[in-house]
Amino acid sequence: MGKNVFHKKRSYVRANLSFKIKFKVIKREEYMALKNVMHQSSPTEKVSLGESISNEGNASAFLIDFLLNIDEKLDEILSIVSKGKDNEGLPKNGVCSDISGSGMSIITDELVECGDIIHAKFILARLPLVYIDAFAEILHIKPVGKDKQGLYKIGTKFLDLDTNAKERIISCVFQKQREDIRNSKNSAE
């Protein structure tokens, strides 16, 4: 099996991970402009807060939790302040139900369309902190539940995901699979 075939199969390995996700539907022109800006920046400028925190040996779990809780509280404040106003500029919330190196599924109450592009930001793991900032295209949309409560499961494909982000996602997927195997062996004993 060639290296390229192995790499392709590796990126399609999927895990059922559940985590909060913030996303914004953007126009294709906006995506192209943001993509060009990201490609023009140097690799050192692309280092995110998550990468710098996870590389610090003395960063404590308490500090990471504290910063993440501040972020969540600020989002709650923004949603309270913007109630009854046009909140089109604010990120939409969802829950990722599964992820791979090539895409993810998101459960949300936001109405989106196939072909839309989203700019998604999420924390895949807390320790070490794995923060992902990615663009994805919506491939399919399915209503969730029998009573069609206004929830949708949207399937996405990552666009121009850099190699480091893809490898962090794949690493988290493999870690989750190892945990599931250990748990199933322990419960069988």
N, C-alpha and C positions, 0 to 999 in steps of 0.2 A: 504494500500500500504506500503510495507516494506521500510526501510530507504535506502537500497542498490538500489532498483528500482527507488526511487525518485532521488538519487544521479546520477544514470546513465542517466535518462531523462534530468536532469538539465544540464549535460555536453553536451548534443546534441542540446540545445537551440542555435540558430544561428542568427546572425545579419549581415546586409549588412553595413559593415564599410569599408571605403576606406582609406588606409594609405600605405606609402612607406615601403618596406621591402627589406632587404639585405639578400642574401642567398648564400651558397656555396654547390655544390654537393660534397659529400664525399663518400669514399668507406666504405663498411660495417665494415671492420677491423678497420678503423680509428674511426668510430662511436663507436664500442665496446670499444676501448681504451679510448676515451673521456668519455664515459658513466662510465667506471670503475673509472676514475680519479674523476669525479663529485660525485660519490657515496661514495668515500673514504674521501672526504673533509668534514670537520665538518659543521654544519648548519650555524655557524657564518661566515665561509669562503664563503658560497654561497650567501651572501647578495650582491646584485649588486649595482652599482652606483645609479640606478633608485630607488631602495628601500630606500637607505640612504637619497637621496634628498627628496623623497616624505614624509619621516618621520620627516624631519626637519621642525619645525614650522615657521622658519624665512626665508626659501628659497622663493625667489620671482619668479614670473612668468617671469620677465625680465631675471634673471640669467639662468633659465631653457631654455628659448628661445635662449639666447646667446650661451650656450653650444651646443644645438642642431644644431644651424646654423654653428658653427665651424665644427662640425662633417660632415655636408653636404658639406661645402666648401672644406674640406680635401678630401672627396670622389671625388669631381669634379677635384681637382688638380691631384689626382692619375690617374683618367681616361684620363686627357689631357696628362700627362707625359707618360702614357703607350700606347698611340695610336700607332698602327703599331708594337707593341711589343707583345710578348706572355703574355696575361693577365689572364692566367689560375688560378693564385693564388689569384686574386682579387675577392671580392664578386660580385655576379651578382645582378642586380636590378629588382624589380618587384613591383606590386601594389596588395595588398591584397584586394579582393572584398567582401569576407565574412569570418566570423570566428565563431567558437564555442569552447567549452572546449575540444573537441575531434579532431578538425582539422580546416583547412582553405583552401580557394581557392586563387590562385595567378595568376595574369595576367603578363606574361613576354614574351620577345622576345627570350629568351634562349631556346635552344633545350635540353630537358631532356627526360628521359625514365621512364616508369612505373617501380616501384621497386627501383629506385634511392632513396638515403637518402640525405636530405638537412639539413644543419645547418643554421637556420634562426635567425635573430636578427631584432627586430622592436620595435617601440614605439607605444603602443596602445592608450595611453592618455597622455596629457601634464600636466594637473593639476588635481589630483595629478599625478606625472610622473609614468607611468606603462611601464616598459621596460621588454621585454620578450626575452629570449635566449633559443631556443628550437630546438629539432631535430624532423624531420617529414619524413614520407615515402610517395612517390608519388604513388597515387592509380590510377589516370586516367588523361589523357591529351586530350583536345579538342581544335581544331583551333578556333580562335575568328574572327568573321566577315565573310561576304559572299565572299569577295575578297581574303581571306586567306593572310593577310598582313605579315605573319610571327609572329603573336601574338598567344600565347597559354594560355589557362586557365587550370591550373593544380590543381587537387584536392589532398589534402594531409591529412594524419592522424598523429597526434602527437605521438611520441614515448617517453615513460618514462618522461612525463611532470610532474614535481613535483606538489604537492597539492597546494602550495601557488600560483604558476604561473597559474594553472588551475582556481583557485578561482578568481584571478585578471581578467582573461579573461572573465569568467562568469559574474562577477560583471560589467564589461564594457559593455557586451552584454545586460544585464538587464537595465543598465542605458540608453543605446541607444534605447531600446524598450520603456522605459518610456517616453523619449523625443519624440519619434515618436507618441505615444498615445496622449501626451499633444498637440503636433502640429496639429494632426488630429482633436482633440476636438476644438482647437482654430480656425482652418480654417472652421469648420462646423458651428460655431456660427456667 
